Every structure is written in C-alpha cells, then in structure tokens.
Amino acid sequence: MSSTLDLELLRTFVAVVDHHSFAGAGAHLSRTQSSVTQHMQRLEQQIGVSLFQKQGRQKQLTEPGRQLLRHARQMLSLNDDALNSLRESSMSGVLRIGSPHDIADTILPPILSHIARSAPKLRLEIDVGRSPFLMEDLHRGKVDMVISTREDPALEGFALRTSPVWWICSAQYLHVPGEPIPLILVDEPSIYRRYAIEALERADIEWRQAYLASNLIGIKAATRAGLGVTARSMEMLGPDMRVLGEADGLPRMPDVTYYLWIRPNTVNPLARRAYELIRGSQGL
C-alpha cells in the first residue's frame, strides 16, 4: 500500500462515481475508457483494496470505496481551493463593475468583498446607475460586468438573488383606499414602472403620476417626503419607510431577479475569472 494518494487517480475515481461508468468518466475527463480502467487499477494497488464490486451488469462501490469517495472529494476540494486561491491572488489590473443604485448597499458589497479577498491586487471601478443604461454600457465595453434586473440572451450570466417587489411609501404617508394612487415613478425604461402600472390596471385601480424621477436618488427623496407610493424591490426599504399590501387594497407584483452579466466574448480576461469566482461563491 502506497503512503501517498495520487490526486489524479482520485479525480478519475470521483468522475467514475459521478458519471456512473468508466466510459462516462472518460468522456468527462477527455480520456479513453482503457485509461480510466488503468487509473482505477493503479488506485486499487495503491490502497490495497477493491473499490468496486459487480452487481449484475453494474459496478457498485464497496464499503472501502464509499469511505475513499468521501475523503477523495475533500482532498480534491482542498487542492482546487488552494490552487484557485493562489491563481486569483496574482490577478492584477482593472475590473469595471456596473450596479443599480438599489442594491449598492445589499447585493454589491458582499460581491466586492469576495473579489477583494480572493484577488487583492485587482483594482475595482464601480459604476452605479440604472439597469437599462448599465446593460448598454456592457454591450459597448464601457464596463466588464453588470448586475441588472434585465435579461439579455446575447450575454452570459446567472441569477444572484430574487427579491419581492413592494409598494413602498413613507412611514408617515397616509394611504386613503378608493382614491387614485399617487405614484412616484422613474422615467422609461423601468421594470418597476411597468410592474406598478400593469398591476394597478389589471386590478382596475385608478392612479396618477405624483412625481417623476430620472434615478433612484429622486425616487427615495420623493418617497421619504411622503409624496406618494413607489414600486421597488425590498432592497430600497429603509427605516423611515413602510410597505403597503393587499390589506391596503393594493395588488401583488411579480418578483424581480438580479443577474450578473458579462459579454461571452469579453476582451478582458479578468472579467471571465472574476465572473467564475463570483459564480463559485454562489455555489453554482
């Protein structure tokens, strides 16, 4: 029995288990089936026990095989984490990230913190703005990655969080059921504007435009001033605000999902590496 386990053989072993056959493992690892067989024979020689036993036409793990599988996953995870950490710590350059205002205090900070810890030499430039315009900047190459509520099949991305959309008003706002809802709206294009108007019109509830803003700063100011009600994700809710709901005669709205997007053919290699880093931290 060898005193040192070969990580390459362990990786093949885990692939055999995960893909349910030597052939499946070979396809996953870009190896021939005979190469996978040789790896398993060498591993069994190293540890001095059989890892598989035949049950009908299938091969099942033996008890030592199940024990080794647990250790193999842990060892490979530690190995991969160590290599990734060393690789990412050497990342240097500039990464430009676009983020909407409403998540600049919630979703964005943990992402920035994770990148900064993993790649301390990387310089981050943050552009906080509105989702539709940030997406345009991403297509033009003005930013490298964007957090946005908008979907775009031409981009590559994944979901970070799904949040409820609420009717939000000042804590001192007096809601009068039956009267037209004074809406605080952002100008087009806006998913929240669309959600609010469509929900009210489906419920046959009258509304009026009480205030129009070009960004979230104006929306927050008007809301805190008690000028009306706005539709935003839960991320905007502050201690000086409250939520109106169905008990107040207002309809429910769809949830909103925040995505992280990059261009599939991004010219900045840091964007791809940071994207995979964040995706890994999300467990995806």
DOPA-851012 format. One line per field, with one value per residue: x, y, z of N, C-alpha, C in turn; residue number from 1; residue in three letters. Coordinates in steps of 0.02 Angstrom, whole numbers. Layout:
N
n.east [X_...]
n.north [Y_...]
n.up [Z_...]
ca.east [X_...]
ca.north [Y_...]
ca.up [Z_...]
c.east [X_...]
c.north [Y_...]
c.up [Z_...]
seq [NUM_...]
type [ALA_...]
end
This chain:
284
n.east [43_29_100_57_-78_-128_-180_-227_-273_-373_-460_-504_-569_-676_-743_-785_-879_-971_-1015_-1061_-1003_-857_-840_-916_-844_-725_-764_-797_-674_-597_-525_-474_-575_-499_-391_-451_-485_-357_-314_-399_-359_-227_-253_-320_-216_-131_-200_-231_-353_-513_-612_-732_-873_-955_-1126_-1243_-1252_-1195_-1071_-1040_-997_-884_-878_-751_-731_-834_-794_-672_-718_-779_-666_-591_-665_-655_-515_-488_-564_-499_-374_-408_-462_-350_-263_-341_-349_-216_-195_-292_-249_-145_-199_-205_-240_-376_-545_-704_-858_-1033_-1176_-1345_-1425_-1509_-1462_-1339_-1306_-1332_-1331_-1216_-1099_-1055_-1011_-907_-823_-789_-719_-613_-549_-508_-435_-328_-244_-314_-389_-537_-667_-814_-970_-1112_-1279_-1426_-1513_-1552_-1467_-1342_-1333_-1325_-1200_-1121_-1131_-1066_-939_-896_-903_-855_-928_-1098_-1224_-1392_-1570_-1622_-1647_-1549_-1520_-1405_-1300_-1195_-1238_-1295_-1416_-1417_-1497_-1669_-1795_-1937_-2056_-2115_-2247_-2198_-2190_-2178_-2152_-2239_-2337_-2505_-2619_-2758_-2885_-2973_-2955_-2867_-2707_-2562_-2428_-2253_-2138_-2006_-1926_-1947_-1833_-1906_-1919_-1987_-2078_-2159_-2206_-2284_-2384_-2447_-2495_-2586_-2677_-2725_-2795_-2891_-2875_-2871_-2745_-2622_-2491_-2381_-2254_-2105_-1951_-1777_-1687_-1641_-1609_-1689_-1813_-1809_-1801_-1924_-2011_-1978_-2018_-2152_-2231_-2301_-2327_-2215_-2155_-2041_-1900_-1871_-1749_-1743_-1810_-1814_-1780_-1865_-1974_-2122_-2220_-2351_-2490_-2592_-2691_-2711_-2776_-2700_-2628_-2532_-2364_-2252_-2103_-1932_-1780_-1608_-1468_-1301_-1203_-1095_-1003_-1003_-892_-793_-659_-579_-485_-490_-621_-687_-625_-657_-795_-816_-765_-856_-971_-937_-935_-1067_-1110_-1143]
n.north [-60_110_258_381_460_474_618_636_509_497_597_541_430_489_545_430_380_488_495_372_268_193_233_351_430_439_514_633_673_681_567_402_252_142_204_258_139_89_186_161_33_58_141_54_-33_53_76_-49_-119_-172_-64_-68_-174_-305_-299_-379_-311_-196_-94_-74_28_-32_-51_2_80_175_242_295_379_486_544_573_672_777_797_833_948_1032_1039_1101_1221_1278_1296_1381_1491_1534_1565_1666_1763_1820_1896_2046_2215_2306_2298_2332_2364_2368_2426_2431_2568_2527_2410_2437_2442_2317_2186_2210_2244_2117_2046_2127_2120_1984_1971_2058_1996_1876_1916_2020_2111_2163_2302_2383_2462_2549_2574_2652_2649_2654_2504_2477_2565_2530_2403_2435_2498_2388_2311_2399_2391_2475_2442_2294_2194_2172_2200_2169_2189_2157_2048_1966_1880_1883_1896_1824_1750_1733_1702_1803_1840_1831_1945_2010_2126_2275_2387_2538_2665_2822_2815_2900_2919_2940_2827_2820_2721_2690_2813_2885_2812_2894_2891_2871_2881_2817_2877_2808_2683_2563_2427_2424_2528_2477_2359_2416_2496_2402_2310_2388_2425_2300_2266_2359_2484_2653_2774_2905_3007_3061_3102_3114_3041_3032_2943_2829_2903_3017_2953_2897_3014_3078_2981_2975_3102_3090_3101_3007_2839_2709_2579_2461_2349_2248_2290_2428_2472_2570_2622_2729_2706_2617_2470_2445_2337_2196_2202_2336_2361_2355_2276_2123_2113_2049_1955_2012_1976_1982_1983_1929_1986_1958_1992_1863_1853_1928_2044_2068_1971_1966_1989_1870_1781_1837_1829_1689_1666_1732_1663_1537_1566_1578_1452_1392]
n.up [0_-46_29_-4_-80_-249_-325_-455_-490_-395_-440_-559_-506_-433_-540_-607_-517_-512_-643_-667_-739_-818_-948_-953_-863_-934_-1047_-984_-931_-1040_-1077_-1131_-1117_-1079_-1020_-906_-842_-815_-724_-616_-581_-541_-431_-344_-320_-252_-130_-88_-82_-151_-248_-316_-345_-434_-475_-548_-706_-673_-589_-422_-280_-158_22_70_-44_-35_80_36_-63_6_68_-45_-113_-21_-19_-152_-161_-69_-132_-255_-209_-149_-260_-340_-255_-250_-384_-407_-318_-382_-480_-568_-617_-695_-654_-709_-642_-655_-567_-507_-418_-312_-255_-209_-76_-31_-113_-188_-101_-33_-146_-196_-86_-84_-205_-179_-71_-131_-241_-210_-276_-378_-455_-426_-513_-492_-562_-530_-573_-678_-721_-864_-935_-889_-944_-1079_-1076_-1047_-1164_-1248_-1202_-1102_-970_-877_-816_-759_-638_-647_-670_-789_-929_-1055_-1195_-1271_-1188_-1058_-907_-733_-603_-459_-350_-304_-275_-183_-250_-188_-133_-84_37_129_306_370_279_227_181_77_44_-108_-166_-308_-336_-289_-384_-373_-492_-598_-744_-912_-981_-869_-762_-643_-652_-753_-691_-586_-649_-734_-638_-564_-664_-704_-590_-595_-531_-498_-538_-520_-583_-470_-452_-546_-579_-626_-577_-442_-329_-333_-326_-196_-120_-147_-100_39_70_73_-40_-111_-173_-214_-325_-287_-267_-119_-73_-68_42_187_360_381_306_247_203_90_61_9_105_111_-3_-118_-262_-281_-345_-474_-429_-434_-519_-490_-593_-635_-763_-905_-1056_-1177_-1260_-1198_-1192_-1088_-989_-851_-817_-850_-761_-637_-644_-642_-516_-432_-467_-419_-282_-258_-259_-380]
ca.east [0_67_89_32_-130_-119_-240_-252_-311_-433_-506_-535_-614_-736_-779_-819_-938_-1019_-1042_-1092_-969_-790_-847_-939_-788_-677_-790_-793_-604_-562_-480_-504_-601_-444_-350_-488_-477_-289_-312_-433_-316_-170_-278_-332_-150_-104_-233_-231_-420_-555_-658_-795_-894_-1007_-1194_-1274_-1211_-1170_-1019_-1058_-942_-876_-876_-691_-740_-875_-752_-622_-753_-786_-601_-569_-699_-625_-446_-490_-590_-444_-324_-433_-468_-282_-238_-380_-330_-150_-203_-330_-212_-97_-236_-194_-270_-436_-610_-757_-922_-1091_-1226_-1400_-1423_-1548_-1427_-1271_-1295_-1353_-1301_-1150_-1042_-1025_-976_-844_-781_-764_-667_-556_-512_-479_-388_-313_-208_-360_-418_-608_-700_-885_-1015_-1180_-1327_-1489_-1503_-1551_-1410_-1283_-1331_-1298_-1128_-1089_-1127_-1017_-873_-877_-894_-838_-983_-1153_-1280_-1450_-1634_-1643_-1623_-1521_-1494_-1340_-1250_-1187_-1250_-1331_-1456_-1387_-1549_-1737_-1823_-2006_-2067_-2164_-2271_-2161_-2208_-2150_-2184_-2292_-2385_-2574_-2650_-2831_-2914_-3027_-2930_-2814_-2642_-2511_-2368_-2187_-2114_-1945_-1943_-1932_-1865_-1902_-1959_-2031_-2132_-2204_-2240_-2333_-2440_-2483_-2531_-2643_-2727_-2758_-2841_-2939_-2865_-2850_-2682_-2599_-2419_-2370_-2184_-2065_-1879_-1733_-1645_-1665_-1600_-1750_-1868_-1804_-1816_-1996_-2044_-1968_-2056_-2223_-2267_-2341_-2308_-2174_-2145_-1970_-1882_-1864_-1685_-1747_-1846_-1773_-1815_-1914_-2024_-2163_-2244_-2423_-2502_-2660_-2737_-2724_-2810_-2653_-2615_-2464_-2325_-2204_-2036_-1880_-1718_-1546_-1421_-1234_-1193_-1034_-1007_-972_-827_-760_-588_-543_-483_-506_-693_-704_-601_-697_-862_-814_-752_-920_-1017_-917_-954_-1140_-1124_-1174]
ca.north [0_172_305_445_452_513_658_624_447_512_635_492_389_529_552_366_377_541_483_305_218_210_269_418_467_454_569_694_692_678_509_341_208_100_246_261_73_85_229_127_-23_86_166_-4_-59_99_71_-120_-147_-163_-7_-83_-244_-313_-316_-385_-281_-133_-95_-35_42_-71_-9_45_128_230_281_333_432_545_576_598_736_827_811_869_1015_1071_1050_1150_1286_1306_1319_1440_1547_1559_1595_1728_1814_1853_1936_2118_2252_2343_2267_2382_2332_2411_2403_2478_2603_2497_2354_2460_2431_2250_2132_2229_2240_2050_2027_2163_2094_1918_1982_2091_1946_1825_1947_2085_2156_2186_2367_2383_2526_2536_2622_2642_2683_2618_2440_2477_2601_2489_2349_2465_2508_2322_2294_2443_2379_2527_2405_2224_2153_2213_2171_2201_2153_2145_1987_1978_1816_1892_1899_1765_1770_1689_1738_1814_1842_1851_1985_2033_2197_2300_2456_2570_2736_2849_2790_2947_2927_2921_2794_2827_2674_2716_2871_2867_2802_2942_2851_2900_2840_2834_2881_2748_2618_2540_2367_2438_2569_2431_2317_2455_2517_2343_2281_2431_2422_2234_2267_2413_2534_2717_2801_2967_3018_3114_3126_3079_3049_3001_2894_2806_2956_3057_2910_2893_3080_3090_2934_2998_3164_3074_3124_2954_2769_2685_2507_2444_2287_2254_2320_2500_2487_2599_2627_2783_2688_2559_2433_2436_2272_2178_2226_2407_2365_2357_2209_2097_2121_1995_1963_2033_1938_2017_1939_1954_1977_1977_1976_1797_1861_1984_2051_2075_1905_1973_1984_1800_1749_1864_1801_1620_1671_1750_1606_1485_1585_1570_1380_1374]
ca.up [0_-50_85_-32_-130_-310_-337_-523_-487_-356_-482_-604_-465_-420_-604_-621_-474_-530_-710_-665_-781_-840_-1012_-937_-834_-987_-1087_-943_-920_-1105_-1075_-1158_-1065_-1055_-975_-843_-811_-788_-665_-561_-561_-504_-367_-302_-300_-202_-65_-68_-76_-210_-242_-349_-349_-485_-457_-613_-759_-647_-538_-363_-233_-98_82_66_-98_-10_125_-3_-100_50_76_-111_-126_23_-41_-216_-147_-38_-184_-303_-174_-140_-325_-360_-213_-272_-451_-404_-281_-428_-528_-562_-672_-679_-669_-705_-625_-653_-520_-495_-353_-258_-223_-193_-5_-11_-152_-214_-54_-25_-207_-197_-32_-105_-257_-148_-31_-175_-288_-178_-320_-430_-442_-444_-529_-486_-595_-504_-616_-690_-756_-937_-961_-874_-994_-1140_-1065_-1051_-1235_-1281_-1174_-1053_-907_-890_-792_-735_-601_-677_-669_-857_-961_-1121_-1220_-1303_-1135_-1016_-838_-688_-554_-394_-299_-323_-220_-194_-266_-140_-134_-29_49_190_368_388_223_242_124_77_-4_-150_-203_-356_-304_-313_-398_-383_-548_-632_-815_-952_-970_-800_-748_-586_-679_-789_-642_-548_-692_-756_-581_-548_-718_-701_-533_-607_-479_-528_-514_-551_-576_-421_-455_-595_-566_-675_-544_-377_-279_-335_-302_-123_-91_-152_-55_107_79_79_-100_-141_-166_-270_-329_-290_-233_-47_-57_-57_104_240_424_380_255_262_145_82_30_-11_157_97_-67_-173_-289_-279_-406_-483_-401_-482_-511_-506_-627_-650_-836_-941_-1128_-1189_-1294_-1165_-1209_-1025_-957_-781_-811_-851_-699_-581_-653_-617_-445_-400_-478_-371_-214_-253_-260_-445]
c.east [44_51_62_-19_-117_-183_-270_-295_-376_-484_-541_-586_-680_-777_-816_-883_-992_-1052_-1062_-1060_-899_-793_-868_-885_-737_-699_-784_-722_-563_-508_-515_-529_-545_-399_-384_-480_-408_-282_-343_-392_-257_-193_-290_-266_-120_-134_-240_-299_-458_-604_-727_-809_-952_-1073_-1235_-1227_-1179_-1113_-1039_-997_-942_-877_-812_-696_-781_-836_-703_-656_-760_-720_-577_-601_-668_-555_-445_-516_-536_-390_-346_-439_-400_-255_-274_-360_-264_-155_-237_-291_-162_-132_-223_-221_-333_-498_-664_-824_-977_-1144_-1283_-1394_-1453_-1514_-1355_-1254_-1309_-1316_-1230_-1093_-1014_-987_-908_-796_-750_-709_-604_-515_-476_-426_-369_-276_-253_-389_-490_-633_-775_-924_-1086_-1229_-1390_-1477_-1502_-1490_-1344_-1276_-1305_-1223_-1090_-1080_-1074_-947_-850_-870_-883_-892_-1035_-1200_-1342_-1512_-1656_-1612_-1600_-1490_-1426_-1283_-1247_-1196_-1285_-1366_-1419_-1439_-1616_-1768_-1896_-2007_-2126_-2188_-2241_-2181_-2173_-2187_-2242_-2345_-2454_-2606_-2725_-2859_-2971_-3006_-2876_-2746_-2592_-2445_-2306_-2151_-2045_-1961_-1920_-1859_-1856_-1947_-2007_-2090_-2183_-2242_-2297_-2395_-2481_-2524_-2593_-2698_-2762_-2810_-2893_-2936_-2839_-2784_-2668_-2524_-2408_-2300_-2147_-1991_-1839_-1688_-1672_-1658_-1662_-1810_-1868_-1824_-1891_-2035_-2039_-2007_-2131_-2264_-2311_-2312_-2266_-2168_-2070_-1959_-1871_-1799_-1690_-1777_-1798_-1813_-1869_-1969_-2066_-2190_-2320_-2435_-2575_-2711_-2754_-2758_-2765_-2635_-2542_-2430_-2276_-2138_-1989_-1817_-1659_-1496_-1352_-1220_-1122_-1046_-973_-902_-787_-685_-546_-542_-500_-581_-715_-684_-641_-768_-865_-803_-817_-969_-1001_-938_-1029_-1159_-1156_-1123]
c.north [63_217_372_431_499_551_648_560_458_551_589_450_426_536_488_361_427_527_411_253_241_251_341_461_486_512_635_719_694_624_450_298_163_139_250_194_66_128_195_67_3_111_108_-34_-14_87_-2_-150_-135_-105_-21_-158_-249_-332_-318_-358_-216_-145_-48_-25_-9_-24_33_97_188_274_325_391_495_582_607_665_791_847_851_940_1059_1088_1106_1219_1319_1333_1381_1501_1577_1594_1663_1783_1850_1896_2010_2152_2287_2303_2319_2348_2384_2383_2454_2509_2562_2438_2373_2449_2360_2195_2148_2220_2170_2027_2062_2136_2027_1926_2011_2041_1896_1853_2017_2135_2186_2253_2368_2454_2513_2593_2608_2683_2642_2558_2446_2511_2564_2432_2375_2475_2442_2302_2336_2432_2432_2499_2332_2176_2197_2171_2207_2157_2133_2081_2003_1913_1822_1893_1832_1785_1717_1731_1743_1810_1860_1885_2004_2107_2221_2370_2490_2643_2758_2820_2835_2955_2902_2892_2797_2779_2705_2777_2848_2864_2853_2905_2894_2855_2864_2835_2818_2744_2596_2481_2381_2482_2524_2387_2353_2470_2456_2312_2322_2426_2355_2232_2322_2466_2598_2741_2867_2973_3077_3144_3083_3094_3014_2948_2878_2859_2999_3018_2907_2959_3093_3044_2956_3062_3152_3094_3070_2885_2749_2610_2494_2377_2301_2289_2395_2518_2512_2604_2681_2770_2630_2529_2430_2370_2260_2201_2300_2416_2368_2286_2188_2108_2062_2009_1987_1994_1981_1966_1972_1936_1995_1963_1908_1802_1919_1985_2058_2007_1908_1966_1912_1766_1773_1836_1730_1619_1685_1693_1550_1501_1579_1496_1356_1339]
c.up [0_9_62_-86_-189_-325_-406_-525_-448_-398_-532_-566_-452_-484_-622_-580_-497_-597_-721_-710_-798_-904_-1000_-907_-887_-1030_-1049_-937_-984_-1105_-1109_-1101_-1037_-1007_-906_-806_-779_-724_-605_-536_-519_-435_-319_-278_-245_-133_-42_-58_-141_-197_-270_-344_-399_-453_-522_-666_-735_-598_-482_-319_-176_-38_84_11_-75_39_87_-40_-58_57_10_-126_-84_0_-105_-206_-116_-90_-231_-272_-166_-205_-347_-320_-235_-340_-446_-368_-325_-480_-516_-624_-648_-700_-657_-696_-623_-607_-514_-426_-297_-225_-203_-119_16_-49_-171_-163_-44_-86_-211_-145_-52_-158_-225_-106_-76_-221_-262_-223_-375_-409_-469_-457_-532_-519_-572_-546_-623_-736_-832_-967_-946_-924_-1060_-1134_-1070_-1124_-1271_-1255_-1125_-983_-925_-867_-759_-693_-625_-670_-739_-884_-1032_-1146_-1254_-1252_-1098_-943_-797_-636_-488_-339_-331_-263_-235_-211_-224_-159_-73_-24_113_250_389_334_244_179_131_24_-44_-189_-252_-321_-332_-322_-404_-433_-572_-707_-852_-971_-898_-789_-691_-607_-713_-741_-607_-590_-714_-699_-564_-601_-720_-645_-539_-551_-512_-497_-549_-539_-529_-426_-506_-583_-620_-644_-475_-323_-275_-309_-225_-91_-91_-106_17_122_84_19_-131_-127_-226_-268_-337_-256_-159_-27_-43_11_158_305_426_328_280_197_147_45_14_41_147_29_-127_-197_-280_-346_-413_-446_-455_-466_-532_-535_-630_-723_-856_-1014_-1139_-1219_-1263_-1180_-1146_-990_-883_-769_-808_-785_-639_-584_-625_-541_-407_-407_-429_-300_-203_-251_-324_-489]
seq [1_2_3_4_5_6_7_8_9_10_11_12_13_14_15_16_17_18_19_20_21_22_23_24_25_26_27_28_29_30_31_32_33_34_35_36_37_38_39_40_41_42_43_44_45_46_47_48_49_50_51_52_53_54_55_56_57_58_59_60_61_62_63_64_65_66_67_68_69_70_71_72_73_74_75_76_77_78_79_80_81_82_83_84_85_86_87_88_89_90_91_92_93_94_95_96_97_98_99_100_101_102_103_104_105_106_107_108_109_110_111_112_113_114_115_116_117_118_119_120_121_122_123_124_125_126_127_128_129_130_131_132_133_134_135_136_137_138_139_140_141_142_143_144_145_146_147_148_149_150_151_152_153_154_155_156_157_158_159_160_161_162_163_164_165_166_167_168_169_170_171_172_173_174_175_176_177_178_179_180_181_182_183_184_185_186_187_188_189_190_191_192_193_194_195_196_197_198_199_200_201_202_203_204_205_206_207_208_209_210_211_212_213_214_215_216_217_218_219_220_221_222_223_224_225_226_227_228_229_230_231_232_233_234_235_236_237_238_239_240_241_242_243_244_245_246_247_248_249_250_251_252_253_254_255_256_257_258_259_260_261_262_263_264_265_266_267_268_269_270_271_272_273_274_275_276_277_278_279_280_281_282_283_284]
type [MET_SER_SER_THR_LEU_ASP_LEU_GLU_LEU_LEU_ARG_THR_PHE_VAL_ALA_VAL_VAL_ASP_HIS_HIS_SER_PHE_ALA_GLY_ALA_GLY_ALA_HIS_LEU_SER_ARG_THR_GLN_SER_SER_VAL_THR_GLN_HIS_MET_GLN_ARG_LEU_GLU_GLN_GLN_ILE_GLY_VAL_SER_LEU_PHE_GLN_LYS_GLN_GLY_ARG_GLN_LYS_GLN_LEU_THR_GLU_PRO_GLY_ARG_GLN_LEU_LEU_ARG_HIS_ALA_ARG_GLN_MET_LEU_SER_LEU_ASN_ASP_ASP_ALA_LEU_ASN_SER_LEU_ARG_GLU_SER_SER_MET_SER_GLY_VAL_LEU_ARG_ILE_GLY_SER_PRO_HIS_ASP_ILE_ALA_ASP_THR_ILE_LEU_PRO_PRO_ILE_LEU_SER_HIS_ILE_ALA_ARG_SER_ALA_PRO_LYS_LEU_ARG_LEU_GLU_ILE_ASP_VAL_GLY_ARG_SER_PRO_PHE_LEU_MET_GLU_ASP_LEU_HIS_ARG_GLY_LYS_VAL_ASP_MET_VAL_ILE_SER_THR_ARG_GLU_ASP_PRO_ALA_LEU_GLU_GLY_PHE_ALA_LEU_ARG_THR_SER_PRO_VAL_TRP_TRP_ILE_CYS_SER_ALA_GLN_TYR_LEU_HIS_VAL_PRO_GLY_GLU_PRO_ILE_PRO_LEU_ILE_LEU_VAL_ASP_GLU_PRO_SER_ILE_TYR_ARG_ARG_TYR_ALA_ILE_GLU_ALA_LEU_GLU_ARG_ALA_ASP_ILE_GLU_TRP_ARG_GLN_ALA_TYR_LEU_ALA_SER_ASN_LEU_ILE_GLY_ILE_LYS_ALA_ALA_THR_ARG_ALA_GLY_LEU_GLY_VAL_THR_ALA_ARG_SER_MET_GLU_MET_LEU_GLY_PRO_ASP_MET_ARG_VAL_LEU_GLY_GLU_ALA_ASP_GLY_LEU_PRO_ARG_MET_PRO_ASP_VAL_THR_TYR_TYR_LEU_TRP_ILE_ARG_PRO_ASN_THR_VAL_ASN_PRO_LEU_ALA_ARG_ARG_ALA_TYR_GLU_LEU_ILE_ARG_GLY_SER_GLN_GLY_LEU]
end
